[in-house]
Amino acid sequence: TGPSRLSHVSSAPSLPKTTFKQRGIFSEIVKPHGPQEVQACQQGPPTQPEAATGPRQMRKSASAGGFKLSKSMRRKAAEALPADPKQIFTEVAPKVVEVYAHRPGDRPRKVTVERRKKWFEALDIEALLLERGISFQHANWAKSHWLQLDDFDNREYDIRNPEEWMQLGTGGTGSFLPLRAKGLRLREDNTGNWEGCFCIGCEEGKFVVKWQDESTSQVSRLQIIFLGEDPEVFADRLLFAFQALRRVQSRAQLNFFIDNMPIDDIQCLDIDQVARVLALARSSRALKDSSMEPAAHELVREVNLDYARTMNKIIFIHDPQVQSYACDVPELPNSDVGKDRDVGIFSGVNICDLEEEDENSFLRPVPWFALWPLPEYNFTQTFSQFCFSSLFIKPQVISSLVTIANQCLWLMDTCQYLTRFEKIMKFDQFRQFQRSKIGSTAKEVREGWVNAIISTIQKNFDKVGKGWFSIHETNPDTYAEGKVKKLLHMVRFMMEDSMRYFVLDSVADYCAAMEAAAPAAVAVDGLLEVTSTFSPRPAVQPAAWGGSLE
C-alpha cells in the first residue's frame, strides 16, 4: 500500500527508491504528526503536491515490524479470548441426499444442509398437526380408541432406526451426549403439549427423554420428533396412524355385527349344491374312503356357515340405517364432521371400511377386452431385434439342440470305471477289467458320442440354404458374422460341461463302490478266525453334480 501505488496522477515524477520503506496498515496513523495528515490518509491517496513532499515526511514514519508481542503478552491475550462453550447436547443435521464433493457451479452440500435446517426450525409441529385435524390439547382425543395408537405406526416414514439415532449422540470421545428433540408430554387428564426435551436413551423400543424441568419419562416413537427430522413428514406419520386406527376399529365393529346376526332363517346350500361340492372336493381315490366322511360333513357345515354369513353381510350393507353412515365417518380424530347427529349403534363405523381396496374382485370394473392390456410398442422392430439376437428362429436349431441334449444326458448316465463285481478276483484281474472298461468307454465317447453329434448337425442343416445357418459357407467373414458359429460354440459348451460332469460322477461312483466293498469293521479273533462286518453306506454326492442338462 505504498504511495507509488495510490497515486492518482499518471505523470507524477518517480521518487528515490532509497527513501521508501514498507509500512503497515496503521503506519499513516501512528506517525508523530498533526491531525491533518490523519484526515488526509482517511480521505484517500495523496495528490501531486503531497506526493512531492512525501519522501521527506515518510522518513519519520514508524516501521510495522516494530510491533511485536512478548510471550507473556501473547499468553495474556490468549487467556482473554472467550472460551468455547462446553457442548452438553448433540444437534443432528438434516439428512440430505447430496454429494460431498460438488462440481463447480453446483450448490454445496453444506448450503443444502443449512437451508434444510433453518426450514425445519421455522416449522411448528403443533400448527402442522392442527392443519391435519390433530390436536392433543383436548382430553377426549383418544376417547373412542380401544386400540393402541402406537400399534399402527408406519415405520416407512423413519429415516433412521432407534439404534442409529442413539449412535448419533456418541461423539468422537465415546461419551454420549443427549439429542435435542420435541416430545409430546401427556398430563394426568390425557391432555398434552409439544415441549423441548433431550433424548438420553432408548429402552425396549421407547425413548427416555429429559424435560426442561429435569424430570424424565418414556415416550413412544409417535411422541418424539428429533431435531433434524422433517416436521411435515412426522405430521403425515401421525395422520396415517390415526386413520389406520380408525379404519381397523370400524372394520372390527362391522365384522362383529355381521358375525352376531342370526342365521336360523337364512337359506343354506341345497342338496344338489352340496353334492357338487363334495364331488369336486373328493375327486381322488384316497378322499373317497369312508373314513373321510366326518371330515367331509364338517367341511360342508363350515361352507354353509360362510354362505349364511355372506347373506347376512349383504343384508347388513343394504340396510337403510347403515347406509346413512356410509363414507361419512370423520377421517381425523378432531374433525367436526358428524358431531351434530344422534349417537347410535352405527355412529362410529363406516361400511366403506368393511373391505380393503381391490379386495372384492366383483367390484372391479369389467374390461372392454378379454386380453391383458399392454403399452404400445413397435412390434416389427422388436421382433426383428429378437430374430437378430436369438438362435431359436429355426426348427432345425431346436431339434438339433434337443437331440444333442439327449446324447449328453446319455454320457452323464454312464461310468468309465467298473463298479459292479459279481465275484472275487485278484488284483491283476481287477486291473485288467478296469483297463478294458476305460478303453471301451473312451472308444464309445470318441467314436460314438462325438460322431453322433456331428451327424445330427449335418443332417439337420444340410438342406438349409444361404443365410444365417448355412454350414456350406466358405467365406471366413460371412461365417464369423453368421449364427452357425454361435450355435457351434453353444454345442461345444454343452459337450464340455457333459464331459466334466461325466468324469466327476465316474470318480464318485468308483469311490463309493470301493467303500461299499470294504468292511466297516474287522475283528481278528485268531490266526484262522477273522470276522468282517459290512454295513450299507449312503452314496456320497460329488461336489459338482449335474448342470443345465440335468
Secondary structure, 3 states (H helix, E strand, C coil): CCHHHHCCCCCCCCCCHHHCCCCCCCCCCCCCCCHHHHHHHHHCCCCHHHHHCHHHHHCCCCCHHHCCCCHHHHHHHHHHCCCCCCCCCECCCCCCCCCCCCCCCCCCHHHHHHHHHHHHHHCCHHHHHHHCCCCCCCCCCCCCCCCCHHHHCCHHHCCCCHHHHHHHCECCCCCECCEEEEEEEECCCCCEEEEEEEEEEEECCEEEEEECCCCEEEECHHHEEECCCCHHHHHHHHHHHHHHHHHHHHHHHHHHHHHCCCCCCCCCCCHHHHHHHHHHHCCCCCCCCHHHHHHHHHHHHHHHHHHHHHHHHHHHHCCHHHHCCCCCCCCCCCCCCCCCCCCCCCCCCCHHHCCCCCCCHHHCCCCCCCCCCCCCCCHHHHHHHHHHHCCCCCHHHHHHHHHHHHHHHHHHHCCCCCCCCCCCCCHHHHHHHHHHHHHHHHHHHHHHHHHHHHHHHHHHHCCCCCCCCCCCCCCHHHHHHCCHHHHHHHHHHHHHHHHHHHHHHHHHHHHHHHHHHCCCEEEECCCCCEEEECCCCCCCCCCCCCCCCC
